[in-house]
Amino acid sequence: MIYLDNAATTRLEDSAFEAMLPFLRDEYGNASAVYDIARRSKKAVFGARKQCASVIGASPSEIFFTSGGSESDNWALAGAYETYRRRSKEHGSTAADSVASESVVSCGHIITTAIEHHAVLRTAEYLESLGVSVTYLKPDSEGYISPLQVTGAMRPDTFLVSVMTANNEIGTIEPVREIAAAVRNIRKDVLIHTDAVQAFGQIDLKDMAGCVDLLSASGHKLGGPKGVGLMYIRDGIKFPPYIRGGMQESGRRAGTENIAGIVGFGAASEYALSSLDERIETETVLRDRLISGLKKIPEVIINGSYSVGDHERRLPGNVSVCINGIEGESALIMLDREGICASSGSACASGAREPSHVLQAIGRAYDESKGSLRFTISHRNTEEEIDTAVIKITDIVMKLRDNRR
Amino acid sequence: MNKMSKTVVVGMSGGVDSSVCAYLLKEQGYNVIGVTMQIWRPENACDVSDNGGCCGLSAVDDARRVSEVLDIPYYVMDFREEFQRSVIDHFAAQYVKGKTPNPCIECNRHVKWEALLRKARDIGADYLATGHYARILRLENGRYSISASRTAAKDQTYALYALTQDQLSHTLLPIGEYEKSDVRRIAEEAGLPVAHKKDSQEICFVPDGDYASFIENEPGVTVPGPGDFVTPDGRFIAKHKGITHYTVGQRRGLGVAAGERIYVTDIDPETDRVTLGSDDDLLTRTVSADDVCWMGIDGLPYGEKKRVKAKIRYNHGGEYGVLETEEDGNVMVTFDKPVRAAAPGQALVFYDETGTYIYGGGTII
């Protein structure tokens, strides 16, 4: 098997696996209890919190563990909305209300992008159904959102800006720091969230805490286990819980802690941080090797921003292409038959592929986006694997094109 | 995977027939790949699966479970675009024209045996197989045709008349060799989790059977407004709801009180008139069809005649008659005894005179 779908999920890092083992059986204490075995669980969670916090330069008290990236994204948007509504009520009238007073009371405004993960997009749509207005910024042809676009969309009732750190399909790394600075320049009371699920542990985010107010991440994208994620909430921000019923996570996220998961996430974060430069180097080289191999196939377009060696504007492990004259769906199945794991954007519930909203947003025609394939590399992949993959992909593309003639 | 054996893609609906189809082919030594066609749109996925339609989300779960039991690779493939274009759009367009289309025919013809077969070949398959109760026959004249399954109670040949020779040569229909009760027994013995699942009914994308409101809700379709019910000699009877609410042969739901039983005998999309008449007015001895597809024979020269058994709708037992070709390539069957309620838009499928295999078929005009 050649695994080239690391944006979907990753193999558990050995250090994470080792760290989790005791907590799967012997160290079963509930961290909320008073006795020794419970204290050991509590200590382990604290250690993991520190490890995860380091990745984004946060303090441990700013990290709140969740069940994963989707929960964090849902929480960020819903929590920001609740905060805004409470503030509007308490102050009686806000700047927003005075503007909107002629018509109805404003339910507020969110700025996000058309290429967010569905965890953000569907939550934004849900909030729209409650009356919130949402601006979905359209990226340029490489997938970028500019700070000017964001500030240009701001309204007096804007309460949240949510722009992803890096895109899961095309790997484009958004200028989140610049966007945050530009927004702050205009208004201090707008919450800034970033979905960093694809970027956390993959690129340098050590200065991210403080730049943004809220950040979502997921454990299994960086060699941690599935079923655990986190939200960074900047100190000093009023932010309501999403899951209620217990004082875990400082009362912000109820439910007995997933100790083993959290410990695994922590260990994976520590590994990711300590190996970051090496991994970026390895993955960028492998990525460029795969892209240069795929470019030899006629009529292949690279999606997103790309230049050789670059890992500032594109995730080091992301390869996204549209191959003219084939259906990505058939190619994926043939790749599977050859033992190569790849994807074509996000999968829907049934497992069939969806027409990609990201490729649509960067201007790919429907027929082009049908021929899309995504390969996401990890430091575990080898040059031999990439070369084998290039040969197999080329064969499959030629065969599929022959069938259409 | 056995490199020596042939590879077959089985279209799996999650039902017992297609599940047993996959099982039988695996037993026969084929490399079997299970595929479910995703044809529903996300917003109505739940309606379809809740109502026992064939290809909803729960169908995917069932088909996946069966594939796990059989230890075969399984994929869901996206056919929403093809299904919308070839089946739903066609269905709505025909209804608006006062016709009564059979969407299963269009789905077989354009989605299963065109788009799915193409994708099956893409992924390296030699054959496409389905769970239809029908058999493929190689005739003495070298042509392929479709004949009834072993069991007379289940005959699904009618909706398959439009398949081409090339498509038939790449098709396997193993279920045609069995009775429905055999199929359930095989499923049970093989431990397939769908052995007792009930058969799907109705048109899969209109699970509640309310075609008129389905069509009204289709974007881009202009539904004809109310018109007149008239007698066969053109006298006004009452207003009706619009021609999409009616089909030839319909008796119920007309909202017209009459001393005798009355039926829809004709629908005129030009004038929006719906003619109501007696049972006798529905009887006809000649039925013509266009868009003719030939299967067991490669055509019938103008002026020649051929004894046939022909069907005018899915559950029609068939009636004997004489087939001839008209100058414009359309066909006409003159039945020995009158047939009742031949609805424009349905298929006229003609078989050899013993009713064993399909000569061809067309759309009733």
Interface residues (C-beta under 8 A of the other chain):
Chain A: E327 E329 S330 I333 M334 D336 R337 C348 A349 S350 G351 A352 R353 E354 K399 L400 N403
Chain B: M1 T36 Q38 P42 A45 L57 V60 P73 Y75 V76 M77 D78 R118 K119 R121 D122 I123 G124
